[in-house]
Structure formats: C-alpha cells, structure tokens
Amino acid sequence: MTDLMTIPILRSPDLSKTSDFYSALGFVPERIGEYLIVRRPGIELHYCPPDFTDGRPTESSCYIRGGGIDGLHAEWTVAGVAGLTHIYHRPWGMYEFYISDPHGCLLKFGRSDQEGDPPDAYEPRHPGDPT
C-alpha cells in the first residue's frame, strides 16, 4: 500500500460494548490490548479509551496509513518540523510516527512492516510499549 489513507481514531469508554455493537452491524473487530479496530470492506474505524496516560494533551486523532509515510517523515525532518517524533516499530507490526497540530489533534502516520524494507532511521520500540 503506497497510497495514503486516513482512519479516524474515536474514543470509547467501553471497548467491549463498542466491539459488540459493530459486530452486530457486520464489522469484524480486532482487539489489541486497549485498542479496537473494526473493519468491513471499505471501512476501518479505530477506538481507544478516553484518556491517555502518557502525557499527550490530545483528545482527538487521525491515523494516516500507507507506504508514503517514510517520505513524509524524511521531508519534515529536513524541514525541521517542531514536535515530529522518531519513527517507531510498534508491537502490532507497524512503523509509526506522530505530530500534534496547534490545537491538540494528534496525527498518527503508519505503515505495515510488511510494506517494504524498514525505514532508513527508526527506533525499535516506542517508550510507551510494554517491555
């Protein structure tokens, strides 16, 4: 997947109830710890609990996915974009980096570790990942 696509990340105070609701609508849920992804053809929604514990002041976020994220990260690194994180290899098989907009919306960029070689520079784990 080299094209980029956006995926909303919504809040749920009860991921199990959210999963059950979408299952009844024909979505296929995938639970990864305190994170839920529900999918049907052409639709993918992500859910997480309402509050973060890692200090981010963000209440909304959007996931931008695709093989083109490596180029975006390189471009923004050269431009010296403030707040740009490293690229991290996450336990769920994605390379990801993050930046918040001026109003606290967290933009998450990711691609599967099956979509080509690892990025030129990445961190093997995010500081918030379990050890």
DSSP file with accessible surface (Angstrom, degrees, kcal/mol):
  #  RESIDUE AA STRUCTURE BP1 BP2  ACC     N-H-->O    O-->H-N    N-H-->O    O-->H-N    TCO  KAPPA ALPHA  PHI   PSI    X-CA   Y-CA   Z-CA
    1    1 A M              0   0  104      0, 0.0    66,-3.3     0, 0.0    67,-0.1   0.000 360.0 360.0 360.0 103.1    0.0    0.0    0.0
    2    2 A T        +     0   0  112     64,-0.2    66,-0.6    65,-0.2     2,-0.1   0.674 360.0  88.6 -98.6 -22.6    1.8    3.1   -1.2
    3    3 A D  S    S-     0   0  129     64,-0.1     2,-0.3    63,-0.1    64,-0.3  -0.470  80.3-122.3 -71.0 149.2   -1.2    5.3   -1.4
    4    4 A L        -     0   0   80     62,-0.2     2,-0.3    -2,-0.1    62,-0.2  -0.691  30.5-179.5 -92.3 145.3   -2.1    7.2    1.8
    5    5 A M  E     -A   65   0A  75     60,-2.1    60,-3.3    -2,-0.3     2,-0.4  -0.969  20.6-129.1-138.0 153.9   -5.5    6.8    3.5
    6    6 A T  E     -A   64   0A  97     -2,-0.3    58,-0.2    58,-0.2    56,-0.0  -0.836  17.0-169.7-106.8 146.5   -6.9    8.4    6.7
    7    7 A I  E     -A   63   0A   0     56,-3.1    56,-3.5    -2,-0.4    38,-0.1  -0.987  21.2-128.9-133.7 121.9   -8.5    6.5    9.5
    8    8 A P  E     -A   62   0A  54      0, 0.0    38,-1.8     0, 0.0     2,-0.6  -0.429  12.9-150.4 -70.2 144.7  -10.4    8.2   12.3
    9    9 A I  E     -Ab  61  46A   6     52,-1.5    52,-0.8    36,-0.1    38,-0.2  -0.969  22.8-174.0-116.1 112.4   -9.5    7.3   15.9
   10   10 A L  E     - b   0  47A  69     36,-3.2    38,-1.9    -2,-0.6     2,-0.3  -0.587  21.9-110.3-107.0 165.9  -12.5    7.6   18.1
   11   11 A R  E     + b   0  48A  55     36,-0.2    -1,-0.0    -2,-0.2    48,-0.0  -0.750  29.1 178.7 -99.8 143.8  -13.0    7.3   21.9
   12   12 A S        -     0   0    3     36,-2.2     3,-0.3    -2,-0.3    35,-0.0  -0.956  22.3-160.8-142.6 124.9  -14.9    4.6   23.7
   13   13 A P  S    S+     0   0  124      0, 0.0     2,-0.3     0, 0.0    -1,-0.1   0.659  95.1  34.4 -76.4 -12.5  -15.3    4.2   27.4
   14   14 A D     >  -     0   0   62      1,-0.1     4,-2.2    34,-0.1     5,-0.2  -0.775  64.2-176.9-143.8  93.4  -16.2    0.5   26.9
   15   15 A L  H  > S+     0   0    8     -2,-0.3     4,-2.7    -3,-0.3     5,-0.2   0.830  84.7  57.3 -63.4 -31.5  -14.3   -1.2   24.1
   16   16 A S  H  > S+     0   0   62      2,-0.2     4,-2.5     1,-0.2    -1,-0.2   0.936 108.9  44.5 -65.7 -45.3  -16.2   -4.5   24.6
   17   17 A K  H  > S+     0   0  148      2,-0.2     4,-2.4     1,-0.2    -2,-0.2   0.896 113.6  51.1 -64.6 -39.9  -19.6   -2.8   24.1
   18   18 A T  H  X S+     0   0   25     -4,-2.2     4,-2.3     2,-0.2     5,-0.2   0.936 110.4  49.4 -62.3 -43.4  -18.2   -1.0   21.1
   19   19 A S  H  X S+     0   0   20     -4,-2.7     4,-2.5     1,-0.2    -2,-0.2   0.927 111.4  48.9 -60.7 -45.9  -16.9   -4.2   19.7
   20   20 A D  H  X S+     0   0  109     -4,-2.5     4,-2.0     2,-0.2    -1,-0.2   0.907 109.7  52.6 -61.3 -42.5  -20.3   -6.0   20.2
   21   21 A F  H  X S+     0   0  121     -4,-2.4     4,-0.8     1,-0.2    -2,-0.2   0.950 113.3  42.2 -58.6 -50.1  -22.2   -3.1   18.6
   22   22 A Y  H ><>S+     0   0   35     -4,-2.3     5,-2.5     1,-0.2     3,-0.6   0.857 109.1  58.8 -71.1 -31.6  -20.1   -3.1   15.5
   23   23 A S  H ><5S+     0   0   52     -4,-2.5     3,-1.8     1,-0.2    -1,-0.2   0.920 103.0  53.7 -59.3 -42.7  -20.1   -7.0   15.3
   24   24 A A  H 3<5S+     0   0   90     -4,-2.0    -1,-0.2     1,-0.3    -2,-0.2   0.750 105.7  54.6 -64.9 -21.7  -23.9   -6.8   15.1
   25   25 A L  T <<5S-     0   0   85     -4,-0.8    -1,-0.3    -3,-0.6    -2,-0.2   0.328 127.1 -98.9 -91.7   4.7  -23.5   -4.4   12.2
   26   26 A G  T < 5S+     0   0   45     -3,-1.8    -3,-0.2     1,-0.3     2,-0.2   0.561  77.9 138.2  90.9   8.8  -21.3   -6.9   10.3
   27   27 A F      < -     0   0   25     -5,-2.5    -1,-0.3    -6,-0.1    13,-0.2  -0.558  52.6-129.2 -81.8 152.9  -17.9   -5.4   11.2
   28   28 A V  E     -C   39   0A 103     11,-3.4    11,-1.7    -2,-0.2     2,-0.2  -0.913  26.3-148.9-102.4 114.0  -15.0   -7.7   12.1
   29   29 A P  E     -C   38   0A  45      0, 0.0     2,-0.4     0, 0.0     9,-0.2  -0.580  13.8-170.0 -85.4 147.5  -13.5   -6.5   15.4
   30   30 A E  E     -C   37   0A  84      7,-2.7     7,-2.4    -2,-0.2     2,-0.5  -0.961   8.6-159.9-133.6 116.9   -9.8   -6.9   16.3
   31   31 A R  E     +C   36   0A 107     -2,-0.4     2,-0.5     5,-0.2     5,-0.2  -0.851  11.8 179.5-101.4 127.8   -8.8   -6.1   19.8
   32   32 A I  E >   -C   35   0A  53      3,-3.0     3,-0.5    -2,-0.5     2,-0.2  -0.866  62.7 -69.2-126.8  92.2   -5.2   -5.3   20.6
   33   33 A G  T 3  S-     0   0   56     -2,-0.5     2,-0.2     1,-0.2    -1,-0.1  -0.384 119.5  -7.1  60.0-125.3   -4.9   -4.6   24.3
   34   34 A E  T 3  S+     0   0  123     -2,-0.2     2,-0.4    -3,-0.1    -1,-0.2  -0.151 123.4  86.4 -93.6  40.2   -6.7   -1.3   25.0
   35   35 A Y  E <   -C   32   0A  46     -3,-0.5    -3,-3.0    -2,-0.2     2,-0.4  -0.998  57.3-163.3-141.3 139.5   -7.2   -0.6   21.3
   36   36 A L  E     -CD  31  47A   0     11,-2.7    11,-3.0    -2,-0.4     2,-0.4  -0.988   4.6-171.4-129.2 133.9  -10.0   -1.7   19.0
   37   37 A I  E     -CD  30  46A  13     -7,-2.4    -7,-2.7    -2,-0.4     2,-0.4  -0.989   6.0-168.6-120.6 130.7  -10.2   -1.8   15.2
   38   38 A V  E     -CD  29  45A   0      7,-2.6     7,-2.4    -2,-0.4     2,-0.4  -0.977  12.5-177.6-120.0 136.1  -13.4   -2.6   13.4
   39   39 A R  E     +CD  28  44A  77    -11,-1.7   -11,-3.4    -2,-0.4     5,-0.2  -0.980  20.4 160.7-135.7 146.7  -13.5   -3.4    9.7
   40   40 A R  E >   - D   0  43A 111      3,-2.1     3,-2.8    -2,-0.4   -13,-0.1  -0.898  65.3 -57.6-145.0 166.7  -15.8   -4.1    6.8
   41   41 A P  T 3  S-     0   0  122      0, 0.0     3,-0.1     0, 0.0    -2,-0.0  -0.216 126.4   0.0 -51.7 122.9  -15.0   -3.8    3.1
   42   42 A G  T 3  S+     0   0   92      1,-0.1     2,-0.4    -3,-0.0    -3,-0.0   0.397 119.0  88.0  81.6  -2.5  -14.0   -0.1    2.5
   43   43 A I  E <   + D   0  40A  77     -3,-2.8    -3,-2.1     2,-0.0     2,-0.4  -0.994  42.8 168.5-132.9 131.8  -14.5    0.9    6.2
   44   44 A E  E     - D   0  39A  31     -2,-0.4     2,-0.4    -5,-0.2    -5,-0.2  -0.967   6.9-179.8-141.4 123.3  -12.0    0.9    9.1
   45   45 A L  E     - D   0  38A  30     -7,-2.4    -7,-2.6    -2,-0.4     2,-0.4  -0.968  11.4-153.8-121.7 143.0  -12.6    2.6   12.4
   46   46 A H  E     -bD   9  37A   8    -38,-1.8   -36,-3.2    -2,-0.4     2,-0.4  -0.912   9.5-169.2-116.8 144.9  -10.2    2.7   15.4
   47   47 A Y  E     +bD  10  36A  20    -11,-3.0   -11,-2.7    -2,-0.4   -36,-0.2  -0.983   9.2 169.2-133.1 144.2  -11.2    3.1   19.1
   48   48 A C  E     -b   11   0A   5    -38,-1.9   -36,-2.2    -2,-0.4   -13,-0.2  -0.930  44.6 -78.0-143.1 165.1   -9.2    3.7   22.2
   49   49 A P        -     0   0   37      0, 0.0    -1,-0.0     0, 0.0   -15,-0.0  -0.198  47.2-108.3 -61.8 160.5  -10.1    4.7   25.8
   50   50 A P  S    S+     0   0   45      0, 0.0     2,-0.4     0, 0.0   -39,-0.0   0.792  96.3  50.2 -64.0 -30.4  -11.0    8.3   26.5
   51   51 A D        -     0   0  122      2,-0.0     2,-0.3     0, 0.0     8,-0.1  -0.920  68.6-145.1-120.0 137.3   -7.8    9.3   28.4
   52   52 A F        -     0   0   49     -2,-0.4     3,-0.2     4,-0.3    -4,-0.0  -0.652   0.7-160.1 -89.1 152.3   -4.2    8.8   27.6
   53   53 A T  S    S+     0   0  148     -2,-0.3    -1,-0.1     1,-0.1    -2,-0.0   0.317  77.1  78.4-111.5   6.3   -1.7    8.1   30.4
   54   54 A D  S    S-     0   0   74      2,-0.1    -1,-0.1    74,-0.0    74,-0.0   0.220 109.4-101.3-104.1  15.6    1.4    9.1   28.6
   55   55 A G  S    S+     0   0   72      1,-0.3    -2,-0.0    -3,-0.2    -3,-0.0   0.397  71.2 143.6  90.2  -5.6    1.0   12.9   28.9
   56   56 A R        -     0   0   71      1,-0.1    -1,-0.3     2,-0.1    -4,-0.3  -0.532  44.7-147.4 -70.3 133.3   -0.3   13.8   25.5
   57   57 A P        +     0   0  115      0, 0.0     2,-0.3     0, 0.0    -1,-0.1   0.038  56.8 126.5 -87.0  31.6   -2.9   16.6   25.7
   58   58 A T        +     0   0    0      1,-0.1    -6,-0.2    47,-0.0    47,-0.1  -0.692  33.5 171.6 -98.1 139.1   -4.8   15.1   22.8
   59   59 A E  S    S+     0   0  113     45,-0.4     2,-0.3    -2,-0.3    -1,-0.1   0.476  73.1  37.1-116.4 -11.7   -8.5   14.3   22.7
   60   60 A S  E     + e   0 105A  62     44,-0.6    46,-2.5   -50,-0.1     2,-0.3  -0.966  63.4 171.5-136.9 156.5   -8.8   13.5   19.0
   61   61 A S  E     -Ae   9 106A  10    -52,-0.8   -52,-1.5    -2,-0.3     2,-0.4  -0.978  18.5-148.5-156.4 166.1   -6.5   11.9   16.5
   62   62 A C  E     -Ae   8 107A  33     44,-2.0    46,-3.0    -2,-0.3     2,-0.5  -0.996  14.6-139.4-141.8 136.7   -6.4   10.6   12.9
   63   63 A Y  E     -Ae   7 108A  10    -56,-3.5   -56,-3.1    -2,-0.4     2,-0.6  -0.877  11.9-164.9-100.0 125.4   -4.4    7.8   11.5
   64   64 A I  E     -Ae   6 109A  21     44,-3.6    46,-2.4    -2,-0.5     2,-0.4  -0.961  18.1-170.5-110.6 118.3   -2.8    8.3    8.1
   65   65 A R  E     +Ae   5 110A  46    -60,-3.3   -60,-2.1    -2,-0.6    46,-0.2  -0.882  25.1  82.6-119.9 143.6   -1.7    5.0    6.7
   66   66 A G  S >  S-     0   0    0     44,-2.2     3,-1.6    -2,-0.4   -64,-0.2  -0.691  78.3 -80.2 146.6 163.5    0.4    3.9    3.7
   67   67 A G  T >  S+     0   0   22    -66,-3.3     3,-0.9   -64,-0.3     4,-0.3   0.683 111.8  75.7 -63.2 -16.9    3.8    3.3    2.3
   68   68 A G  T 3>  +     0   0   30    -66,-0.6     4,-1.6     1,-0.2    -1,-0.3   0.515  69.0  88.9 -75.9  -0.7    4.3    7.0    1.6
   69   69 A I  H <> S+     0   0    0     -3,-1.6     4,-2.6     1,-0.2    -1,-0.2   0.836  77.9  61.9 -69.8 -29.5    4.9    7.9    5.3
   70   70 A D  H <> S+     0   0   46     -3,-0.9     4,-2.4     1,-0.2    -1,-0.2   0.933 106.1  46.5 -59.2 -44.8    8.6    7.3    5.1
   71   71 A G  H  > S+     0   0   46     -4,-0.3     4,-2.6    -3,-0.2    -1,-0.2   0.886 111.1  51.6 -65.0 -39.8    8.9   10.1    2.5
   72   72 A L  H  X S+     0   0   36     -4,-1.6     4,-2.7     2,-0.2     5,-0.2   0.937 110.6  48.4 -61.8 -45.2    6.7   12.4    4.6
   73   73 A H  H  X S+     0   0   25     -4,-2.6     4,-2.3     1,-0.2    -2,-0.2   0.926 112.4  48.2 -62.0 -44.1    8.9   11.8    7.7
   74   74 A A  H  X S+     0   0   54     -4,-2.4     4,-2.3    -5,-0.2    -1,-0.2   0.931 112.6  49.0 -61.9 -44.2   12.1   12.5    5.7
   75   75 A E  H  X S+     0   0  121     -4,-2.6     4,-1.9     1,-0.2    -2,-0.2   0.930 114.6  43.9 -61.0 -46.4   10.7   15.7    4.2
   76   76 A W  H  <>S+     0   0   61     -4,-2.7     5,-2.4     2,-0.2     4,-0.5   0.804 110.4  55.6 -74.2 -27.2    9.5   17.0    7.6
   77   77 A T  H ><5S+     0   0   77     -4,-2.3     3,-1.2    -5,-0.2    -1,-0.2   0.947 109.5  46.3 -66.3 -47.4   12.8   16.0    9.3
   78   78 A V  H 3<5S+     0   0  134     -4,-2.3    -2,-0.2     1,-0.3    -1,-0.2   0.889 111.3  52.9 -61.1 -37.5   14.8   18.0    6.8
   79   79 A A  T 3<5S-     0   0   72     -4,-1.9    -1,-0.3    -5,-0.2    -2,-0.2   0.592 110.9-124.6 -75.9  -8.6   12.4   20.9    7.2
   80   80 A G  T < 5 -     0   0   59     -3,-1.2    -3,-0.2    -4,-0.5     2,-0.1   0.850  34.1-168.2  70.2  34.7   12.9   20.8   11.0
   81   81 A V    > < -     0   0   55     -5,-2.4     3,-1.2     1,-0.1    -1,-0.2  -0.373  22.6-119.6 -61.1 124.8    9.1   20.5   11.8
   82   82 A A  T 3  S+     0   0   90      1,-0.2     3,-0.1    -2,-0.1    -1,-0.1  -0.409  90.7  17.2 -67.9 138.9    8.7   21.0   15.5
   83   83 A G  T 3  S+     0   0   62      1,-0.3     2,-0.3    -2,-0.1    -1,-0.2   0.415  81.7 146.6  84.0  -1.7    7.2   18.1   17.5
   84   84 A L    <   -     0   0   35     -3,-1.2    -1,-0.3    15,-0.1    15,-0.2  -0.517  37.2-145.8 -70.0 129.3    7.9   15.5   14.9
   85   85 A T        -     0   0   42     13,-2.0    -1,-0.1    -2,-0.3     3,-0.0  -0.405  20.5 -94.3 -87.6 171.4    8.7   12.1   16.6
   86   86 A H        -     0   0  108     -2,-0.1     2,-0.5     1,-0.1    12,-0.3  -0.284  47.6 -97.1 -66.1 167.2   11.0    9.4   15.5
   87   87 A I        -     0   0    6     34,-0.3    36,-3.4    10,-0.1     2,-0.4  -0.799  46.8-161.8 -85.6 130.6    9.6    6.5   13.5
   88   88 A Y  E     -Fg  96 123A  28      8,-3.4     8,-2.7    -2,-0.5     2,-0.7  -0.914  20.2-132.2-115.3 143.9    8.9    3.6   15.9
   89   89 A H  E     -F   95   0A  52     34,-2.3    37,-0.3    -2,-0.4     6,-0.2  -0.860  34.0-153.2 -91.4 116.6    8.4    0.0   15.2
   90   90 A R    >   -     0   0   25      4,-3.4     3,-1.9    -2,-0.7     4,-0.5  -0.570  23.8-113.3 -95.4 155.4    5.3   -0.9   17.2
   91   91 A P  T 3  S+     0   0   84      0, 0.0    -1,-0.1     0, 0.0    -2,-0.0   0.721 112.1  65.3 -60.0 -20.4    4.3   -4.3   18.6
   92   92 A W  T 3  S-     0   0  110      2,-0.1    -2,-0.0   -60,-0.1    -3,-0.0   0.255 123.5 -97.4 -90.6  16.0    1.3   -4.6   16.2
   93   93 A G  S <  S+     0   0   16     -3,-1.9    20,-3.0     1,-0.3     2,-0.4   0.775  83.6 121.5  82.7  27.1    3.6   -4.7   13.2
   94   94 A M  E     - H   0 112A  16     -4,-0.5    -4,-3.4    18,-0.3     2,-0.5  -0.926  56.9-139.1-123.1 147.0    3.5   -1.1   12.1
   95   95 A Y  E     +FH  89 111A  14     16,-3.0    16,-1.9    -2,-0.4     2,-0.3  -0.917  40.5 175.3 -94.5 128.4    6.1    1.6   11.7
   96   96 A E  E     -FH  88 110A   7     -8,-2.7    -8,-3.4    -2,-0.5     2,-0.3  -0.973  23.4-179.5-139.2 150.6    4.6    4.9   13.1
   97   97 A F  E     - H   0 109A   0     12,-2.0    12,-2.9    -2,-0.3     2,-0.3  -0.937  16.0-150.4-141.1 165.8    5.5    8.5   13.8
   98   98 A Y  E     + H   0 108A  14    -12,-0.3   -13,-2.0    -2,-0.3     2,-0.3  -0.953  17.3 172.6-140.1 153.9    3.4   11.3   15.4
   99   99 A I  E     - H   0 107A  24      8,-1.8     8,-3.2    -2,-0.3     2,-0.4  -0.946  22.7-137.9-156.6 141.9    2.9   15.0   15.4
  100  100 A S  E     - H   0 106A  55     -2,-0.3     6,-0.2     6,-0.2   -39,-0.0  -0.841  18.8-129.9-101.5 142.4    0.2   17.2   17.1
  101  101 A D    >   -     0   0   60      4,-2.7     3,-2.0    -2,-0.4    -1,-0.0  -0.275  39.9 -90.3 -79.4 174.2   -1.4   20.1   15.3
  102  102 A P  T 3  S+     0   0  125      0, 0.0    -1,-0.1     0, 0.0    -2,-0.0   0.694 126.7  51.0 -61.5 -16.7   -1.6   23.5   17.1
  103  103 A H  T 3  S-     0   0  174      2,-0.1     3,-0.1   -45,-0.0    -2,-0.0   0.247 123.4 -96.9-106.8  12.0   -5.0   22.6   18.6
  104  104 A G  S <  S+     0   0   19     -3,-2.0     2,-0.6     1,-0.3   -44,-0.6   0.559  72.8 144.0  90.7   7.1   -4.0   19.2   20.0
  105  105 A C  E     -e   60   0A  28    -47,-0.1    -4,-2.7   -46,-0.1     2,-0.5  -0.726  45.2-138.4 -79.8 122.3   -5.2   16.9   17.3
  106  106 A L  E     -eH  61 100A   4    -46,-2.5   -44,-2.0    -2,-0.6     2,-0.6  -0.721  10.9-155.9 -85.4 123.0   -2.7   14.1   17.1
  107  107 A L  E     -eH  62  99A  51     -8,-3.2    -8,-1.8    -2,-0.5     2,-0.5  -0.900   9.6-165.3 -98.2 120.6   -1.8   12.9   13.6
  108  108 A K  E     -eH  63  98A  20    -46,-3.0   -44,-3.6    -2,-0.6     2,-0.4  -0.932   1.4-165.9-108.9 128.3   -0.5    9.4   13.6
  109  109 A F  E     +eH  64  97A  10    -12,-2.9   -12,-2.0    -2,-0.5     2,-0.3  -0.948  19.2 158.6-115.6 132.5    1.3    8.1   10.5
  110  110 A G  E     -eH  65  96A   0    -46,-2.4   -44,-2.2    -2,-0.4     2,-0.3  -0.993  23.2-174.2-153.2 158.5    1.9    4.4    9.9
  111  111 A R  E     - H   0  95A   4    -16,-1.9   -16,-3.0    -2,-0.3   -44,-0.0  -0.984  39.2 -95.7-148.0 153.0    2.6    1.6    7.5
  112  112 A S  E >   - H   0  94A  21     -2,-0.3     3,-1.7   -18,-0.2   -18,-0.3  -0.353  24.5-129.0 -65.9 146.2    2.8   -2.1    7.9
  113  113 A D  T 3  S+     0   0   44    -20,-3.0    -1,-0.1     1,-0.3   -19,-0.1   0.570 110.6  64.5 -73.0  -3.1    6.3   -3.7    8.5
  114  114 A Q  T 3  S+     0   0  160    -21,-0.4     2,-1.2     1,-0.2    -1,-0.3   0.491  80.9  86.6 -91.1  -5.7    5.3   -6.0    5.6
  115  115 A E  S <  S-     0   0   41     -3,-1.7    -1,-0.2     1,-0.1     2,-0.1  -0.578 107.1 -57.3 -95.7  68.9    5.2   -3.0    3.2
  116  116 A G  S    S-     0   0   53     -2,-1.2    -1,-0.1    -3,-0.1     0, 0.0  -0.290  88.5 -25.8  94.1-175.8    8.8   -2.9    2.1
  117  117 A D  S    S-     0   0  139      1,-0.1     3,-0.1    -2,-0.1    -2,-0.0  -0.249  77.9 -84.5 -69.0 160.3   12.1   -2.5    4.0
  118  118 A P        -     0   0   62      0, 0.0    -1,-0.1     0, 0.0     4,-0.0  -0.250  58.1 -89.5 -59.1 153.7   12.4   -0.8    7.3
  119  119 A P        -     0   0    7      0, 0.0     3,-0.2     0, 0.0    -3,-0.0  -0.220  38.9-107.1 -59.4 158.1   12.7    3.0    7.2
  120  120 A D  S    S+     0   0  180      1,-0.2     2,-0.4    -3,-0.1   -50,-0.0   0.879 107.6  21.5 -55.5 -41.0   16.2    4.3    7.0
  121  121 A A  S    S+     0   0   75      2,-0.0   -34,-0.3     0, 0.0     2,-0.3  -0.984  79.3 142.6-133.6 122.2   16.1    5.5   10.6
  122  122 A Y        -     0   0   91     -2,-0.4   -34,-0.2    -3,-0.2   -36,-0.0  -0.983  45.2-117.2-152.2 159.5   13.7    4.1   13.2
  123  123 A E  B     -g   88   0A  81    -36,-3.4   -34,-2.3    -2,-0.3     3,-0.1  -0.839  23.5-134.2 -97.3 136.1   13.5    3.3   16.9
  124  124 A P  S    S+     0   0   93      0, 0.0     2,-0.3     0, 0.0    -1,-0.1   0.758  85.8  15.2 -66.2 -21.2   12.9   -0.4   17.6
  125  125 A R  S    S-     0   0  105    -37,-0.1   -35,-0.1   -35,-0.0     6,-0.0  -0.997  74.5-118.8-153.2 148.3   10.3    0.4   20.3
  126  126 A H    >   -     0   0   30    -37,-0.3     3,-2.1    -2,-0.3   -39,-0.0  -0.577  33.4-117.8 -78.9 144.2    8.2    3.3   21.4
  127  127 A P  T 3  S+     0   0   96      0, 0.0    -1,-0.1     0, 0.0     0, 0.0   0.795 114.7  53.6 -56.5 -25.0    8.8    4.5   25.1
  128  128 A G  T 3  S+     0   0   55      2,-0.1     3,-0.1   -74,-0.0    -2,-0.0   0.500  84.6 108.9 -88.9  -2.9    5.2    3.6   25.9
  129  129 A D  S <  S-     0   0   12     -3,-2.1    -4,-0.0     1,-0.1   -39,-0.0  -0.435  79.5-101.5 -73.7 147.8    5.4    0.0   24.6
  130  130 A P              0   0  107      0, 0.0    -1,-0.1     0, 0.0    -4,-0.1  -0.339 360.0 360.0 -63.8 148.7    5.3   -2.9   27.1
  131  131 A T              0   0  169     -3,-0.1    -3,-0.0    -6,-0.0    -6,-0.0  -0.372 360.0 360.0 -85.2 360.0    8.8   -4.4   27.7
